[in-house]
Amino acid sequence: MNKTPLTVRGAELLRAELHRMKTIERPSVIAAIAEARSHGDLSENAEYDAAKERQGFVEGRIKELESKLSNAQIIDPALLDADGRCVFGATVELEDLDSGDGVTYQIVGDDEADVKEGKISVSSPIARALIGKYAGDVAEVKAPGGVREYEIVEVRYV
């Protein structure tokens, strides 16, 4: 199976969610099922149905998190030495050549991506256009509104 790239921070967040699901969510669902069972007839018990549905969600999410973590290739951006090249985990400062606006993104795994936090997925069009380029290079990104050009101002590994 292919390894999925993940930053150290992303792996920590997935582990924390997995821990929460196993230690808080799973026991609360078990308690809800037990409570619903104590009400008698299960065939017309909406609480029981809802608790069983919630249990299915929690168990599915636990399996998903365990799978992601077992297939993760954890990369620490601070330990990278890519000679100024844009690679997974790099933080890249860009300037939009049309508007002159500056923006900074960190290239992260699919599960960690959050544009509001400046984290873009390694599989996103902009990240694919940046990978392998150096500061001073221009990256052409095919966006829904047309081609956009960004100059790479700086590449950091933090």
FILUM-132484 format. One line per 4 residues: number of its first residue (from 1); their letters; for each residue x, y, z of N, C-alpha, C, O. Coordinates in steps of 0.02 Angstrom, whole numbers. Layout:
BEGIN
NUM> A> X Y Z X Y Z X Y Z X Y Z ~ ...
This chain:
BEGIN
1> MNKT> 42 -59 0 0 0 0 44 62 0 98 62 30 ~ 22 115 -34 61 176 -38 61 213 29 11 214 65 ~ 118 242 44 124 284 103 95 353 88 105 380 34 ~ 60 381 136 31 447 129 74 497 168 86 487 227
5> PLTV> 97 550 135 138 599 171 97 637 223 39 655 210 ~ 128 649 280 95 684 335 149 721 374 203 693 386 ~ 135 782 394 184 818 435 180 793 506 132 759 525 ~ 230 809 546 231 788 616 169 816 652 137 781 691
9> RGAE> 153 879 639 94 911 670 29 876 650 -15 865 691 ~ 24 858 586 -35 823 562 -44 755 595 -99 735 612 ~ 12 720 604 10 655 637 -11 662 710 -49 621 736 ~ 13 715 743 -6 727 813 -81 740 818 -114 715 864
13> LLRA> -108 779 771 -180 794 772 -222 731 761 -273 721 794 ~ -200 687 715 -236 625 703 -232 579 764 -282 548 782 ~ -174 576 796 -167 534 856 -212 560 912 -243 520 948 ~ -215 627 920 -257 656 972 -330 641 959 -367 625 1005
17> ELHR> -352 646 896 -422 629 880 -436 556 893 -489 538 919 ~ -389 512 874 -398 440 886 -404 426 961 -447 387 982 ~ -361 457 1001 -364 448 1073 -432 471 1101 -461 437 1142 ~ -456 529 1077 -520 555 1100 -577 508 1080 -622 495 1120
21> MKTI> -575 482 1020 -627 436 997 -628 373 1039 -682 347 1055 ~ -569 347 1056 -566 284 1094 -582 294 1168 -614 250 1199 ~ -562 350 1198 -569 359 1270 -631 398 1291 -653 392 1348 ~ -658 438 1246 -717 479 1264 -779 459 1224 -831 442 1253
25> ERPS> -773 460 1158 -831 447 1115 -856 375 1121 -916 364 1130 ~ -811 327 1115 -832 256 1117 -867 240 1184 -921 211 1182 ~ -838 257 1242 -872 242 1305 -940 278 1312 -987 250 1340 ~ -945 340 1286 -1009 375 1292 -1063 343 1249 -1121 341 1268
29> VIAA> -1043 316 1190 -1091 281 1147 -1113 216 1180 -1172 199 1178 ~ -1067 181 1210 -1084 118 1245 -1133 132 1302 -1180 95 1312 ~ -1121 187 1338 -1167 205 1393 -1235 224 1365 -1286 208 1395 ~ -1237 259 1308 -1301 278 1278 -1340 217 1255 -1401 215 1262
33> IAEA> -1306 168 1228 -1339 106 1206 -1367 69 1267 -1423 44 1265 ~ -1328 65 1320 -1351 32 1381 -1412 67 1410 -1460 35 1432 ~ -1411 133 1410 -1468 173 1435 -1530 160 1393 -1584 151 1419 ~ -1521 160 1326 -1578 149 1281 -1606 78 1289 -1667 69 1284
37> RSHG> -1563 29 1300 -1586 -40 1310 -1628 -46 1373 -1675 -86 1376 ~ -1612 -7 1423 -1648 -11 1487 -1720 13 1481 -1761 2 1525 ~ -1736 48 1425 -1804 73 1415 -1851 21 1387 -1910 35 1378 ~ -1827 -38 1373 -1871 -92 1352 -1868 -107 1278 -1814 -112 1249
41> DLSE> -1927 -114 1246 -1935 -135 1177 -1888 -97 1129 -1894 -37 1121 ~ -1842 -134 1097 -1793 -103 1053 -1821 -90 983 -1792 -49 946 ~ -1875 -123 964 -1900 -116 896 -1928 -47 882 -1928 -25 824 ~ -1952 -12 932 -1979 56 923 -1942 106 966 -1971 155 989
45> NAEY> -1879 94 977 -1840 136 1022 -1793 181 980 -1741 158 957 ~ -1812 244 972 -1773 291 931 -1705 306 963 -1656 315 927 ~ -1703 308 1028 -1639 321 1063 -1589 265 1048 -1530 278 1036 ~ -1614 204 1048 -1570 147 1034 -1544 150 962 -1485 141 950
49> DAAK> -1589 164 915 -1569 171 845 -1517 225 835 -1468 216 800 ~ -1528 282 867 -1481 338 861 -1413 320 892 -1361 336 864 ~ -1414 286 949 -1352 267 982 -1313 215 940 -1252 218 935 ~ -1349 168 909 -1316 118 866 -1287 152 804 -1233 134 781
53> ERQG> -1323 201 777 -1297 237 718 -1234 276 737 -1185 277 700 ~ -1236 307 795 -1177 345 820 -1119 297 831 -1061 314 816 ~ -1133 238 857 -1081 188 868 -1048 169 802 -987 162 798 ~ -1088 160 750 -1061 144 684 -1015 199 659 -962 185 630
57> FVEG> -1036 262 669 -994 317 648 -928 318 686 -875 325 656 ~ -931 311 753 -871 314 795 -823 257 776 -763 268 769 ~ -849 196 770 -805 140 753 -775 148 683 -717 131 672 ~ -814 174 636 -788 187 569 -733 239 569 -682 231 535
61> RIKE> -742 292 609 -691 344 612 -628 318 646 -572 336 626 ~ -635 276 697 -576 246 730 -537 205 680 -476 210 677 ~ -571 163 641 -537 122 590 -502 166 538 -446 152 517 ~ -536 220 517 -508 266 467 -444 299 494 -394 302 459
65> LESK> -446 323 556 -388 355 586 -330 306 595 -273 323 580 ~ -345 246 618 -293 195 626 -261 179 559 -200 171 554 ~ -301 174 507 -276 160 440 -231 216 415 -177 204 388 ~ -254 278 423 -214 336 401 -147 339 436 -96 352 405
69> LSNA> -148 326 501 -85 329 539 -39 272 521 22 281 520 ~ -67 213 508 -23 156 492 7 163 422 60 135 408 ~ -27 200 378 -2 210 310 33 278 301 49 297 245 ~ 45 313 355 75 380 351 151 377 346 184 336 379
73> QIID> 177 420 304 249 432 303 257 501 334 243 552 303 ~ 280 502 396 284 564 434 348 601 416 403 574 421 ~ 339 664 395 395 705 372 399 767 416 349 803 425 ~ 457 780 444 468 839 486 500 893 442 558 887 422
77> PALL> 462 946 426 489 999 383 553 1030 409 596 1052 370 ~ 561 1033 475 620 1064 504 684 1024 489 739 1052 491 ~ 677 960 474 735 918 459 750 913 385 799 881 365 ~ 709 946 344 720 943 271 779 986 251 790 1040 280
81> DADG> 815 964 203 868 1005 172 861 995 97 895 953 67 ~ 817 1035 67 802 1027 -4 835 1083 -45 815 1095 -102 ~ 884 1116 -17 922 1168 -52 877 1223 -81 889 1246 -136 ~ 826 1243 -43 784 1298 -65 730 1279 -114 696 1322 -142
85> RCVF> 720 1215 -125 670 1191 -173 603 1181 -137 602 1164 -78 ~ 548 1191 -172 481 1179 -144 469 1103 -142 470 1069 -193 ~ 458 1078 -82 445 1006 -71 389 1000 -20 368 1050 9 ~ 366 939 -9 315 926 42 340 953 110 397 940 129
89> GATV> 297 989 145 315 1015 210 344 1085 209 347 1118 261 ~ 365 1108 151 396 1174 145 343 1229 154 285 1220 136 ~ 364 1284 182 322 1344 186 346 1391 131 405 1409 129 ~ 300 1411 88 318 1448 28 283 1515 29 222 1520 36
93> ELED> 322 1568 21 295 1636 16 290 1653 -58 339 1649 -95 ~ 229 1673 -79 216 1687 -149 193 1758 -160 166 1790 -115 ~ 203 1782 -222 175 1846 -242 135 1835 -306 162 1810 -355 ~ 72 1854 -305 29 1849 -364 53 1902 -413 52 1962 -398
97> LDSG> 75 1881 -472 103 1929 -521 51 1976 -550 68 2030 -573 ~ -13 1956 -550 -65 2000 -576 -84 2055 -526 -86 2114 -544 ~ -96 2035 -464 -120 2084 -414 -65 2111 -369 -73 2163 -338 ~ -9 2076 -365 45 2097 -320 35 2075 -248 76 2090 -205
101> DGVT> -21 2039 -235 -35 2016 -168 13 1961 -147 33 1919 -188 ~ 32 1962 -83 75 1910 -56 35 1860 -16 -14 1878 16 ~ 55 1798 -18 22 1745 20 74 1693 40 123 1682 3 ~ 64 1661 97 110 1609 120 71 1545 132 19 1545 164
105> YQIV> 97 1490 105 65 1424 112 117 1374 136 176 1379 120 ~ 93 1325 175 133 1266 190 103 1208 151 42 1199 152 ~ 144 1169 118 121 1112 79 117 1052 127 168 1029 153 ~ 55 1027 137 43 974 186 4 916 154 -14 919 95
109> GDDE> -10 865 193 -49 808 169 -122 825 161 -146 877 186 ~ -158 783 126 -229 795 111 -271 804 175 -316 847 176 ~ -257 767 227 -296 770 288 -282 833 329 -322 851 372 ~ -226 866 316 -207 924 355 -226 990 322 -225 1042 355
113> ADVK> -244 988 259 -255 1049 220 -310 1092 252 -364 1068 269 ~ -295 1157 258 -342 1206 284 -319 1274 258 -272 1303 285 ~ -351 1298 206 -329 1360 174 -331 1419 222 -289 1464 218 ~ -379 1419 269 -384 1473 318 -321 1478 361 -302 1532 384
117> EGKI> -289 1420 372 -227 1418 412 -165 1422 368 -109 1417 394 ~ -174 1430 303 -117 1434 258 -86 1367 242 -27 1363 226 ~ -126 1313 247 -100 1246 233 -137 1219 172 -198 1213 172 ~ -99 1203 119 -129 1178 58 -108 1105 47 -52 1085 64
121> SVSS> -153 1067 19 -140 996 5 -87 988 -48 -85 1025 -97 ~ -45 938 -39 8 923 -87 -22 904 -155 11 909 -206 ~ -85 883 -155 -117 864 -218 -157 920 -249 -189 911 -301 ~ -157 979 -218 -194 1036 -246 -157 1064 -308 -97 1054 -314
125> PIAR> -193 1097 -353 -161 1124 -413 -103 1172 -397 -52 1170 -431 ~ -111 1214 -347 -57 1262 -332 4 1226 -305 61 1244 -323 ~ -5 1177 -261 52 1140 -234 87 1101 -289 149 1099 -291 ~ 49 1070 -334 79 1033 -389 120 1079 -434 172 1058 -461
129> ALIG> 97 1141 -442 134 1188 -483 198 1212 -448 247 1230 -481 ~ 198 1211 -381 256 1236 -343 311 1184 -333 370 1200 -332 ~ 291 1120 -326 339 1067 -311 397 1068 -361 388 1068 -422 ~ 458 1068 -333 518 1065 -374 546 1133 -394 601 1137 -421
133> KYAG> 509 1187 -381 532 1254 -400 572 1286 -343 569 1264 -286 ~ 609 1338 -361 652 1374 -314 628 1446 -306 587 1470 -345 ~ 654 1481 -254 639 1552 -245 662 1589 -308 716 1576 -335 ~ 620 1635 -331 635 1671 -392 600 1642 -454 592 1677 -504
137> DVAE> 580 1579 -450 544 1547 -506 472 1572 -508 446 1597 -458 ~ 441 1565 -566 371 1581 -574 332 1516 -585 350 1476 -627 ~ 279 1508 -546 237 1448 -552 171 1468 -585 139 1516 -564 ~ 152 1430 -636 88 1441 -669 38 1392 -642 48 1331 -645
141> VKAP> -17 1418 -615 -69 1377 -585 -132 1381 -627 -158 1435 -640 ~ -156 1323 -648 -218 1320 -687 -276 1320 -637 -290 1269 -605 ~ -308 1378 -630 -364 1386 -584 -429 1389 -624 -428 1400 -684 ~ -486 1380 -590 -550 1384 -625 -560 1450 -663 -593 1451 -715
145> GGVR> -532 1504 -638 -539 1569 -670 -486 1582 -723 -482 1637 -749 ~ -445 1532 -739 -392 1540 -787 -324 1529 -756 -319 1511 -697 ~ -272 1540 -796 -204 1529 -772 -182 1588 -729 -190 1646 -748 ~ -155 1573 -669 -128 1624 -625 -54 1612 -617 -31 1555 -615
149> EYEI> -16 1666 -613 56 1660 -605 77 1686 -537 56 1740 -516 ~ 119 1647 -503 145 1665 -438 221 1663 -440 250 1615 -466 ~ 253 1714 -413 325 1713 -406 341 1686 -336 310 1708 -287 ~ 387 1640 -333 407 1612 -268 458 1660 -237 513 1669 -263
153> VEVR> 438 1691 -182 480 1741 -149 529 1707 -102 589 1724 -102 ~ 504 1658 -63 547 1625 -14 521 1555 0 461 1543 -2 ~ 567 1509 14 550 1441 33 583 1427 100 644 1434 107 ~ 542 1408 150 568 1393 217 548 1323 237 498 1296 213
157> YV> 587 1294 281 573 1227 308 567 1233 383 616 1224 419 ~ 506 1247 407 494 1257 479 442 1209 505 426 1210 564
